[in-house]
Amino acid sequence: MPQKKRKRLPWWGLAILDLLLTGLLLCIFALFHHVLPQMRLKAQGGIAPIASPAVTQKADEEYNEESRSIRERFAAKFSEEIIVSENGYKSPDISVAVTEHSFPDASPALTYYVADIYVAQVENFQTCFSEGSAAAPEKIAKENAAVLAMNGDYCLNQRSGLLVRNGLVYMTEQTSCDLCVLYRDGTMATYSPEEYKAEEILEKEPYQTWKFGPALLEKDGSPKTEFNTGSALLNAHPRSGIGYFEPGHYCFVVVDGRQGGYSDGLDMAAFAELFAKLGCVSAYNLDGGASSVMVLGGETVNAPCNGGRYVSDMLIIKELEALK
């Protein structure tokens, strides 16, 4: 008997089937690359640590000695009494001075803010997470008793990489992004993906890592001209970044943008040049756009574009007594 020919689906049926399969694949991708990682990360105020670097007695002794030398080196920057001003803060452990630099008549217009920071102990420099998901920057700063705060790298929206916060290890994967590491001795360095291995970084006592990028300066402190990032991020945008001078001395920089007549933002090359002019020996680009925000004493310093947006994590400067 002749075999019956199978009926073929009409073209519109095949199109619908393709759409359904595509939708299924996208759902699976979102589940494994966004939903599940977010669920894993939404613990302990945002993410859940998987390990803490081992600290030997010798390492503790070296760290304590380094802390003493930092305090002595910058003694003139600190104050025996707490001094709070409109643009700064001083105490026995912290010195913060925020300056505004505005050029509305320039072409393009530009306004940015620089927070010059000295800390006696690396623990005065922390990162914090929003409760569960993203939240208003002022709320995060207040809940964590931050003297100064700046948005971070939106780590809750990232699914891989080496992630260490306040000495706790959350992720240990290698990525194609540049990495920024603040070590327990107060030094800070940036690495291209080819320059580091996660296990080697962990052996050197990292205190914080950031994995947004790119790195902005060469090893000699000169501004980079080529950047490890997508072309869209190279254009002028609102920006946030961290700069490093020496152990205990750092800066936060926030550039307003997308606001014609006030500030158009900076492209990546100009942002790198800014950190070089400030005298930094290392600098790193963080999340930008509407996320770019600086909060001093609970008040927003800059003018985020579109009124700003919720963020998931912030770099903060705070008193250790606030932890008690």
C-alpha positions in Angstrom: 0.0 0.0 0.0 1.3 3.5 -0.8 2.3 5.5 2.3 0.3 8.5 3.2 2.1 11.8 2.7 2.5 13.8 5.9 0.7 17.1 5.8 3.1 20.0 6.0 2.3 23.0 8.1 1.3 26.1 6.2 3.8 29.0 6.2 1.9 30.9 8.9 1.9 27.8 11.1 5.7 27.5 10.8 6.0 31.2 11.6 3.9 30.8 14.8 5.9 27.7 15.8 9.2 29.7 15.3 7.9 32.5 17.5 6.8 30.1 20.2 10.2 28.3 20.2 12.0 31.7 20.2 9.9 32.8 23.2 10.6 29.6 25.1 14.4 30.0 24.5 14.3 33.6 25.7 12.4 32.6 28.8 15.0 29.9 29.6 17.8 32.3 29.0 16.2 34.9 31.3 15.6 32.2 33.9 19.3 31.1 34.1 20.9 34.4 33.3 18.8 36.8 35.3 16.0 35.4 37.5 18.1 32.7 39.2 21.2 34.8 39.7 19.0 37.6 41.2 17.4 35.1 43.5 20.8 33.8 44.5 22.0 37.4 45.1 19.0 38.7 47.0 20.1 37.6 50.4 21.9 39.5 53.2 20.8 42.9 52.0 21.2 42.1 48.3 23.7 39.2 47.8 24.9 36.1 49.7 28.6 35.6 50.3 30.1 32.2 49.5 33.4 32.6 51.3 35.7 34.9 53.3 39.4 35.2 52.4 41.6 33.5 54.9 43.6 36.1 56.9 46.8 34.9 58.6 48.2 36.4 61.8 51.1 37.8 59.8 48.7 39.4 57.3 46.8 41.0 60.2 50.0 42.4 61.7 51.0 43.8 58.4 47.6 45.4 57.9 47.5 46.9 61.4 51.0 48.4 60.8 49.8 49.8 57.4 46.7 51.3 59.1 48.9 53.1 61.7 51.2 54.5 58.9 48.2 55.8 57.0 46.8 57.6 60.0 50.2 59.1 60.7 50.8 60.1 57.1 47.5 61.9 56.8 47.2 63.2 60.4 46.8 66.8 59.2 43.8 65.8 57.2 41.8 64.4 60.1 40.3 66.2 63.1 40.0 65.2 66.8 36.5 66.4 66.7 33.8 65.8 64.1 33.4 68.7 61.8 30.5 68.8 59.4 30.2 71.4 56.7 28.1 72.0 53.6 30.8 70.5 51.4 32.7 68.2 53.7 33.3 66.1 56.8 36.2 65.5 59.2 36.7 63.2 62.1 39.6 61.2 63.6 39.3 58.6 60.8 37.7 60.4 57.8 38.2 63.5 55.7 35.9 64.3 52.8 35.9 67.5 50.8 33.4 67.8 47.8 34.0 70.4 45.1 31.8 71.4 42.2 33.3 72.2 38.8 30.8 73.9 36.5 31.3 75.1 33.0 27.8 75.8 31.6 29.1 78.1 28.8 31.6 75.6 27.5 31.0 73.5 24.4 29.9 71.0 25.4 28.6 72.2 28.8 30.0 70.4 31.7 29.4 70.1 35.5 31.1 67.5 37.7 31.8 66.8 41.3 35.0 65.6 43.0 35.0 64.1 46.5 38.6 64.1 47.9 38.7 61.3 50.4 41.1 60.3 53.2 40.5 57.3 55.5 42.6 56.1 58.4 41.4 52.5 58.0 40.3 50.6 54.9 37.1 49.6 56.8 36.0 53.2 56.6 35.6 52.5 52.8 32.8 50.1 52.3 30.2 49.0 49.8 26.6 48.4 50.7 23.6 46.8 49.0 20.0 47.9 48.8 17.5 45.8 50.7 16.5 43.0 48.3 16.4 45.0 45.1 17.2 48.5 43.8 16.3 51.5 46.0 16.7 55.2 46.1 20.4 56.2 46.7 19.5 58.6 49.6 17.7 55.7 51.3 20.6 53.4 50.9 23.0 56.0 52.2 20.9 56.8 55.2 20.3 53.2 56.1 24.0 52.5 56.1 25.0 55.7 58.0 27.1 56.9 55.1 29.0 60.1 55.4 29.5 60.0 51.6 28.1 57.7 49.0 28.3 57.2 45.3 26.6 54.6 43.1 28.5 51.4 42.4 28.6 49.0 39.5 25.0 47.7 39.7 26.3 44.3 40.7 22.8 42.8 41.2 22.4 43.0 37.4 25.6 41.1 36.8 25.8 37.4 36.6 29.5 36.5 36.7 32.9 37.8 37.6 35.0 38.1 40.7 32.9 39.9 43.3 34.3 40.7 46.8 32.6 43.2 49.1 33.8 44.3 52.5 36.1 41.2 52.5 33.4 38.7 51.7 33.6 36.7 48.5 30.3 36.4 46.5 31.4 35.3 43.0 34.7 33.9 41.6 34.2 33.6 37.9 36.5 35.1 35.3 34.9 37.6 32.9 35.9 39.7 29.8 35.5 42.9 31.8 38.3 45.0 33.4 38.5 44.5 37.1 39.1 47.0 39.9 40.5 45.7 43.2 40.9 47.5 46.6 43.1 45.5 48.8 43.2 45.3 52.6 46.4 47.3 52.7 44.6 50.2 51.1 46.2 49.9 47.6 44.0 49.8 44.5 44.7 48.4 41.1 42.9 47.7 37.8 43.4 44.7 35.6 42.4 43.7 32.1 41.0 40.2 31.7 44.4 39.0 30.5 46.2 40.4 33.5 44.6 38.5 36.4 43.3 35.2 37.5 40.6 35.1 40.2 42.4 32.7 42.5 45.6 34.9 42.4 43.6 38.0 43.3 41.9 36.1 46.2 45.4 35.1 47.6 46.3 38.8 47.9 43.6 39.8 50.4 41.1 41.8 48.3 38.7 43.9 50.3 36.5 45.2 47.5 36.3 44.4 43.8 34.2 46.2 41.1 33.5 44.6 37.7 31.8 47.3 35.5 34.7 49.2 33.9 36.6 49.9 32.0 39.9 50.9 33.6 40.7 54.5 32.7 44.5 54.9 33.3 47.6 53.1 32.2 50.0 51.7 34.7 52.0 54.9 34.7 48.9 57.0 35.5 48.5 58.4 31.9 45.0 58.3 30.4 44.0 55.3 28.3 43.1 56.0 24.7 41.6 52.6 24.0 39.0 51.0 26.3 37.7 47.5 27.0 34.0 48.3 26.6 31.3 48.6 24.0 31.3 51.5 21.6 28.0 52.9 22.9 29.7 53.6 26.3 32.5 55.6 24.7 30.2 58.5 23.9 29.3 61.4 26.2 27.2 60.3 29.2 26.7 61.0 32.8 29.5 59.1 34.6 30.7 57.9 38.0 34.2 56.7 38.7 36.7 56.0 41.5 40.2 57.3 41.6 43.2 56.2 43.7 46.2 58.2 44.7 47.9 56.1 47.5 46.7 53.9 50.3 44.2 55.8 52.3 43.6 58.5 49.7 40.9 58.2 47.0 38.4 60.2 45.1 34.8 59.8 43.9 33.9 61.6 40.7 30.4 62.1 39.3 29.7 63.9 36.0 26.2 65.1 35.2 25.0 64.8 31.7 22.2 64.7 29.1 21.1 68.1 30.3 21.7 70.7 27.6 22.8 74.1 28.8 23.9 72.6 32.1 26.0 69.6 31.5 26.2 67.2 28.5 28.5 64.7 30.2 31.9 63.3 29.2 33.0 60.7 26.7 35.3 57.9 28.1 38.5 59.5 26.8 37.7 62.8 28.5 36.7 61.0 31.7 40.1 59.2 31.7 41.9 62.5 31.2 40.0 64.1 34.1 41.4 61.4 36.5 44.9 61.8 35.1 44.7 65.6 35.7 43.5 65.0 39.3 46.8 63.1 39.8 45.3 59.6 40.2 47.6 56.6 39.5 44.6 54.3 39.0 41.0 55.0 38.1 37.9 52.9 37.1 34.6 53.7 35.5 31.4 52.6 37.3 27.7 52.5 36.3 26.6 55.8 34.7 23.7 57.4 33.0 20.8 58.1 35.4 22.5 56.0 38.0 25.3 58.6 38.5 24.7 60.1 41.9 26.7 61.4 44.9 25.2 61.7 48.3 26.9 63.8 51.1 25.4 63.8 54.6 22.1 62.3 53.3 21.6 64.9 50.6 22.2 64.4 46.8 25.0 66.6 45.7 24.6 66.5 41.9 21.7 66.7 39.5 21.1 63.1 38.1 19.6 63.1 34.6 15.9 62.4 34.4 15.7 62.7 38.2 18.0 59.7 38.7 17.0 56.1 39.3 17.1 53.4 41.9 20.5 51.6 42.4 21.4 48.3 43.9 24.7 49.1 45.5 26.8 52.1 46.6 30.4 52.9 47.5 30.3 54.5 51.0 32.6 56.3 53.4 31.4 55.8 57.0 32.5 55.8 60.6 33.2 52.4 62.1 31.3 53.3 65.2 28.1 53.4 63.1 28.4 49.6 62.8 27.8 49.1 66.5 
